[in-house]
């Protein structure tokens, strides 16, 4: 198995405010959570879905996908990932934990491999992918932006347009690579002010001095956050049998 010291855990919460039961919505003949779990599993990595839903667990088990039950009260996806890891004693020797958000059924699996490689070959404590976008995409509140230094270290993440006056922005893709000891440290920390203000868990890490490194991707998977996003994904799948990225759907030209 490739990367035997790595596990991917996909947090899948049933109680989304904007789109209840989101992981169980059908796209083609599969649920959204099946799409993402299957795509990641096809990389040859160890994959578990961390969920608070017995319905999700039953469905995935039926399709030979591994599931860990977690508490409904987990404050963030990363906290859910950590709780799942604690319930998997067979993963005690794992060194790296990858959190792939459960609302990206069309995730670019190349980005997952980039996150792993950067984590293993740098001194960053956390790694995550970004991609260049223009203002028409960046201005959407649900699309998180990041600014970085000259060494690809994240300086800040925001739902607002940052930096001010830019023509091009870095779009943050919802994949996180953690060293296991960093993950343990992260979840032991209380939620921070900026994290609460922006509703972005990665700011907890930055506010506590952790180093987040970014890798650059060309494809931007569309996150399914609303019924409109879901309908677009369903229509695209019905038309072509495949998912398209933000780049293709909106014909963005990236350098």
C-alpha positions, -999 to 999 in steps of 0.1 A, spaced: 0 0 0 13 35 -9 20 58 21 14 31 48 21 58 74 -8 79 62 -45 77 69 -73 98 53 -103 106 74 -134 122 59 -156 140 84 -193 137 74 -218 155 96 -255 149 89 -268 181 103 -257 208 78 -276 240 84 -277 251 47 -282 216 33 -295 190 58 -286 154 51 -260 166 26 -237 136 26 -267 114 16 -278 134 -14 -277 115 -46 -254 125 -75 -261 100 -102 -265 66 -87 -243 73 -56 -245 95 -26 -222 124 -22 -202 107 6 -198 75 -15 -183 95 -44 -157 112 -23 -148 81 -2 -145 59 -33 -123 84 -51 -99 87 -22 -99 49 -16 -89 44 -53 -56 61 -45 -46 31 -24 -47 50 8 -63 39 41 -96 58 43 -122 61 70 -154 83 71 -160 99 105 -197 105 110 -224 111 136 -251 94 115 -261 58 117 -277 61 82 -244 71 67 -226 44 86 -250 17 74 -248 29 38 -210 30 36 -206 -3 54 -229 -19 28 -205 -7 1 -174 -19 19 -162 15 30 -148 20 65 -167 41 90 -161 54 125 -190 68 146 -183 101 163 -202 125 185 -227 149 171 -212 177 193 -177 178 176 -170 216 172 -152 212 138 -144 187 111 -108 184 124 -121 177 159 -142 149 144 -112 135 125 -92 134 158 -120 117 177 -122 91 149 -85 85 151 -87 79 189 -113 51 182 -89 33 158 -62 17 179 -50 -2 148 -37 31 135 -14 38 164 17 37 142 3 63 117 24 94 114 3 116 91 -35 123 91 -52 138 61 -86 156 66 -106 157 34 -138 177 38 -169 157 31 -186 182 8 -162 177 -22 -174 146 -40 -153 156 -71 -121 162 -51 -89 163 -72 -70 134 -58 -38 148 -71 -42 176 -45 -43 150 -17 -10 135 -29 5 170 -30 -5 177 5 10 144 17 43 150 -1 47 185 12 39 173 47 65 146 45 92 167 29 91 200 48 90 213 84 54 225 81 31 212 109 0 214 87 -2 214 49 -31 224 26 -37 232 -11 -46 264 -28 -53 276 -64 -53 309 -81 -87 325 -89 -100 358 -102 -122 382 -82 -155 368 -96 -148 336 -76 -130 351 -47 -157 375 -38 -181 346 -28 -183 345 9 -183 307 10 -149 306 -9 -121 310 16 -90 330 6 -55 328 20 -24 350 19 11 335 20 47 345 25 75 340 0 81 305 15 45 293 9 36 296 46 1 307 53 -3 341 70 -41 344 72 -73 328 59 -105 348 54 -139 348 38 -133 384 29 -112 394 -1 -75 394 9 -52 410 1 -70 443 -5 -66 456 -41 -55 423 -56 -66 412 -91 -58 376 -84 -64 356 -52 -55 322 -36 -85 300 -31 -82 276 -2 -92 239 -9 -106 220 20 -79 194 25 -56 194 55 -25 173 62 -15 170 99 15 154 116 -2 132 142 13 151 171 2 184 156 -34 171 153 -33 161 190 -20 196 199 -46 213 177 -77 197 192 -64 204 228 -65 241 221 -96 262 228 -114 278 199 -99 312 192 -114 347 185 -105 348 148 -116 312 143 -150 321 157 -152 354 138 -144 338 104 -158 304 112 -125 289 100 -109 262 121 -74 267 106 -71 300 122 -69 282 156 -36 268 143 -23 302 131 -33 320 162 -13 295 182 19 298 161 16 266 141 31 267 106 7 259 78 24 253 44 5 255 11 9 236 -22 -3 250 -54 -30 232 -76 -45 241 -109 -80 225 -103 -106 238 -79 -132 213 -68 -167 228 -63 -179 224 -27 -215 214 -23 -227 238 3 -262 247 -9 -291 233 -29 -279 253 -59 -244 237 -57 -260 203 -54 -282 209 -85 -252 220 -105 -233 189 -95 -262 166 -103 -268 183 -137 -231 181 -146 -230 144 -136 -261 136 -156 -248 154 -187 -212 141 -188 -208 114 -161 -180 134 -145 -174 164 -123 -159 196 -135 -139 220 -114 -146 256 -108 -121 263 -136 -140 244 -162 -175 253 -151 -167 290 -150 -140 291 -177 -114 307 -155 -80 310 -170 -53 303 -144 -17 310 -148 
